[in-house]
């Protein structure tokens, strides 16, 4: 009965467009009050203990670092480097968008932040060059989802907080899957743009001189992932400390090297990062309580029993979990889904011999696809705002791209070395 009340009230609040963090908290409180099994203070305890984690300190720093680097000129210079290599090819601007998103993914850790930072520069240019709005917006939204797959990644940190997995190992595991998705999106862009004749004739022809100039101007931008990830895997600092280093680096480079970042910008940047962080922490705390109530009601055991009764095949089990996660990604915020579902599914897949780090990649990729899946795909809404487009327009363009990303998901799911090759080398 309590489970029905929990999910029923949660669904009703979502229908009423109550923010996800508040919906999780209110539905948890309603279930607590109606059951009488635990005291209302159980919700407050969940809010505190859910946020009481050292790895979680990386989240506000990575959010702030992404904001600083988007405003401080780093994202623009990454774009210029990609343009120097790819600008005159068919679909050059689309290819530049995908590649720049892959680079920015190694800085921000956030899908929507990647769309805003890169799409704000490339979508207007694509539309000016005659690209159709559906494709331009949809491809940018899809490329932005790589922001949570290539490390650093905020959802990966959340998964490790929820399961106790190694942040460093999961970061390393995200590299090759993220590159796979980026290359797949580039191939689709090339095919689509060649078919429609999209080429930037005004772009400068490829020359090593242009490449050299772009690399020289963007060297400080290219050093960001080297410093962050090299420091982590070189044992110089932890992922949390790396996030703090990224903030300091973004401030120094933006203010004193590129000088695109002004002192007047800092209040807006810090306020925006604080708001994003507060939203994530509220979701984390309320989702922790929501998940604990499910545990009290033995829901994880019931789900495990259900899967065991349906199949004893690892292939079928992972397929069923993928389908469920893709559906969840359509309707639930990524961090909340991870905090609630990761502790439920991980014991089930581990019993089938699936590594916790590999499953973390599977889960993050599934929910990254949720960033571009209607009706609640956050990246789609960001791209809509940038392109001044309607959601229905972008949805038409995103469908074939979703097909490409789901094929990538299947490869990532069933070919474990793609995720585990680099972690096995390092750990």
SEKOLDO-145636 format. One record per residue (C-alpha): x, y, z. Coordinates in steps of 0.5 Angstrom, whole numbers, padded with zeros to 4 digits, always signed. Layout:
// residues N
XYZ;...
END
This chain:
// residues 427
+0000+0000+0000;+0006+0005+0002;+0009+0004-0005;+0003+0005-0009;+0002+0012-0005;+0009+0013-0006;+0009+0012-0013;+0002+0015-0014;+0004+0022-0010;+0010+0022-0014;+0007+0021-0021;+0001+0026-0019;+0006+0032-0017;+0010+0031-0023;+0004+0031-0027;+0003+0038-0024;+0010+0040-0026;+0012+0040-0019;+0020+0040-0019;+0023+0033-0019;+0027+0035-0012;+0021+0037-0009;+0016+0032-0012;+0021+0026-0009;+0021+0030-0002;+0013+0031-0002;+0012+0024-0004;+0017+0021+0001;+0014+0025+0007;+0007+0023+0005;+0009+0016+0005;+0012+0017+0011;+0006+0020+0015;+0001+0015+0012;+0005+0009+0014;+0007+0011+0021;+0013+0006+0020;+0018+0012+0021;+0018+0019+0024;+0018+0025+0019;+0025+0026+0021;+0027+0021+0017;+0026+0025+0011;+0031+0031+0014;+0036+0025+0016;+0036+0023+0009;+0037+0030+0006;+0043+0031+0011;+0046+0024+0010;+0045+0024+0002;+0049+0030+0002;+0055+0028+0007;+0060+0025+0002;+0067+0027+0000;+0066+0025-0007;+0060+0029-0008;+0064+0035-0006;+0067+0035-0014;+0060+0037-0016;+0059+0044-0014;+0067+0045-0017;+0065+0042-0024;+0059+0046-0025;+0063+0052-0023;+0069+0050-0027;+0064+0049-0033;+0061+0056-0032;+0067+0059-0032;+0070+0056-0038;+0064+0057-0042;+0064+0065-0041;+0072+0065-0040;+0073+0064-0048;+0075+0057-0047;+0069+0054-0051;+0070+0059-0056;+0077+0057-0057;+0076+0049-0057;+0071+0051-0063;+0076+0055-0067;+0081+0049-0066;+0076+0044-0069;+0074+0049-0074;+0081+0049-0077;+0081+0042-0078;+0074+0041-0081;+0071+0047-0083;+0071+0046-0090;+0068+0039-0090;+0061+0037-0092;+0057+0038-0085;+0063+0042-0083;+0060+0046-0078;+0056+0040-0075;+0062+0036-0075;+0066+0042-0071;+0060+0042-0066;+0060+0035-0064;+0068+0035-0064;+0068+0041-0059;+0062+0038-0055;+0067+0032-0054;+0073+0037-0052;+0068+0041-0047;+0065+0034-0044;+0072+0033-0041;+0071+0040-0038;+0064+0041-0036;+0061+0034-0033;+0054+0037-0035;+0050+0035-0041;+0046+0042-0041;+0052+0046-0040;+0055+0043-0046;+0049+0044-0050;+0049+0052-0048;+0057+0053-0048;+0058+0050-0055;+0051+0051-0058;+0050+0058-0057;+0056+0059-0062;+0055+0054-0067;+0047+0053-0068;+0046+0061-0070;+0052+0059-0075;+0049+0053-0078;+0042+0057-0079;+0046+0062-0082;+0050+0057-0087;+0043+0054-0089;+0043+0048-0085;+0035+0046-0083;+0033+0048-0076;+0031+0041-0074;+0038+0038-0075;+0042+0043-0073;+0038+0043-0066;+0038+0036-0065;+0045+0034-0067;+0047+0040-0062;+0043+0037-0056;+0045+0030-0058;+0053+0032-0058;+0052+0035-0051;+0050+0029-0048;+0057+0026-0049;+0058+0031-0043;+0056+0026-0038;+0060+0020-0041;+0067+0023-0043;+0070+0025-0036;+0069+0029-0031;+0062+0027-0031;+0057+0029-0025;+0052+0023-0026;+0058+0019-0026;+0060+0022-0019;+0053+0021-0017;+0053+0013-0019;+0060+0012-0015;+0056+0016-0009;+0050+0011-0009;+0054+0005-0010;+0061+0006-0007;+0065+0005-0014;+0071+0008-0016;+0070+0015-0019;+0077+0014-0022;+0076+0008-0025;+0069+0010-0028;+0072+0016-0031;+0077+0012-0034;+0071+0007-0037;+0067+0013-0040;+0073+0015-0045;+0072+0010-0050;+0064+0010-0050;+0064+0017-0051;+0069+0017-0057;+0065+0012-0060;+0058+0016-0059;+0062+0022-0062;+0065+0019-0068;+0058+0016-0069;+0055+0022-0069;+0060+0025-0074;+0059+0020-0079;+0051+0021-0079;+0052+0028-0079;+0057+0027-0085;+0052+0023-0089;+0046+0027-0087;+0050+0034-0089;+0053+0031-0096;+0046+0028-0098;+0043+0035-0097;+0049+0039-0099;+0051+0043-0093;+0058+0046-0094;+0061+0052-0091;+0064+0055-0097;+0066+0061-0093;+0070+0057-0089;+0078+0058-0090;+0081+0052-0094;+0085+0047-0089;+0092+0049-0088;+0097+0048-0083;+0098+0055-0082;+0091+0056-0080;+0091+0049-0075;+0098+0052-0072;+0094+0059-0071;+0088+0056-0068;+0092+0051-0063;+0097+0056-0061;+0091+0061-0059;+0087+0055-0056;+0093+0052-0052;+0091+0054-0045;+0084+0051-0047;+0087+0044-0049;+0091+0044-0043;+0085+0043-0038;+0083+0036-0039;+0090+0034-0039;+0091+0038-0032;+0085+0035-0030;+0085+0028-0032;+0093+0027-0032;+0093+0030-0025;+0087+0024-0023;+0091+0018-0026;+0098+0021-0025;+0096+0020-0017;+0097+0028-0016;+0090+0029-0013;+0083+0026-0012;+0077+0027-0017;+0075+0032-0012;+0081+0036-0012;+0082+0036-0019;+0075+0039-0019;+0078+0045-0015;+0084+0045-0019;+0079+0046-0025;+0076+0052-0022;+0082+0056-0020;+0085+0054-0027;+0079+0057-0031;+0079+0063-0026;+0086+0065-0028;+0086+0063-0035;+0079+0067-0036;+0081+0073-0032;+0089+0074-0034;+0090+0070-0040;+0085+0070-0045;+0081+0076-0041;+0074+0074-0044;+0072+0073-0037;+0071+0080-0033;+0070+0081-0026;+0063+0084-0027;+0061+0076-0030;+0063+0073-0023;+0057+0074-0019;+0053+0072-0025;+0057+0065-0026;+0058+0064-0018;+0050+0065-0017;+0048+0060-0023;+0053+0055-0021;+0050+0055-0014;+0043+0055-0016;+0045+0049-0020;+0049+0046-0015;+0043+0047-0010;+0038+0044-0015;+0043+0037-0015;+0043+0037-0008;+0036+0037-0006;+0035+0032-0011;+0040+0028-0008;+0038+0028-0001;+0030+0027-0003;+0032+0021-0008;+0036+0018-0002;+0030+0018+0003;+0026+0016-0003;+0030+0010-0004;+0031+0008+0003;+0023+0008+0003;+0023+0003-0003;+0028-0001+0001;+0024-0001+0007;+0018-0004+0003;+0023-0009+0000;+0022-0007-0007;+0029-0008-0009;+0028-0015-0007;+0022-0016-0011;+0025-0013-0017;+0031-0018-0016;+0026-0024-0016;+0022-0021-0022;+0028-0021-0026;+0030-0028-0024;+0023-0031-0025;+0023-0028-0032;+0030-0030-0034;+0037-0033-0032;+0040-0030-0038;+0045-0024-0038;+0044-0022-0045;+0036-0022-0044;+0037-0018-0037;+0041-0013-0039;+0037-0012-0045;+0031-0011-0040;+0035-0006-0036;+0037-0002-0042;+0029-0002-0044;+0027+0000-0037;+0033+0006-0036;+0031+0009-0043;+0024+0009-0041;+0026+0012-0034;+0030+0017-0038;+0024+0020-0041;+0021+0022-0035;+0026+0023-0029;+0032+0027-0028;+0038+0023-0029;+0041+0024-0022;+0035+0022-0018;+0034+0016-0023;+0042+0014-0021;+0041+0015-0014;+0034+0011-0013;+0036+0005-0018;+0043+0004-0018;+0043+0001-0011;+0037-0003-0014;+0040-0006-0020;+0047-0007-0018;+0047-0013-0014;+0042-0016-0019;+0047-0015-0025;+0053-0017-0021;+0050-0023-0019;+0050-0024-0027;+0058-0023-0027;+0057-0015-0029;+0063-0011-0027;+0060-0005-0022;+0064+0000-0027;+0062-0003-0033;+0054-0002-0031;+0056+0005-0029;+0058+0006-0036;+0051+0003-0038;+0047+0007-0033;+0050+0013-0035;+0050+0012-0043;+0042+0010-0042;+0041+0016-0038;+0045+0021-0042;+0040+0019-0048;+0035+0021-0044;+0037+0028-0044;+0035+0028-0051;+0029+0024-0051;+0022+0027-0051;+0018+0029-0047;+0023+0031-0041;+0030+0031-0045;+0033+0037-0042;+0038+0038-0047;+0033+0039-0052;+0030+0045-0048;+0037+0048-0048;+0037+0047-0056;+0030+0050-0057;+0032+0056-0053;+0039+0057-0057;+0035+0056-0064;+0029+0059-0062;+0025+0053-0064;+0019+0049-0062;+0020+0042-0059;+0016+0039-0064;+0021+0041-0069;+0027+0038-0065;+0024+0032-0064;+0023+0031-0072;+0031+0031-0072;+0032+0027-0066;+0029+0021-0068;+0034+0018-0073;+0040+0021-0068;+0037+0017-0062;+0037+0011-0067;+0045+0012-0068;+0046+0013-0060;+0042+0006-0058;+0046+0002-0063;+0052+0005-0059;+0049+0003-0053;+0048-0004-0055;+0055-0004-0057;+0057-0001-0050;+0053-0006-0046;+0055-0013-0049;+0062-0011-0051;+0065-0010-0044;+0072-0009-0046;+0070-0002-0049;+0069+0000-0042;+0074-0004-0038;+0080-0004-0043;+0083+0003-0040;+0081+0002-0032;+0084-0005-0033;+0090-0002-0035;+0090+0003-0029;+0088-0001-0024;
END
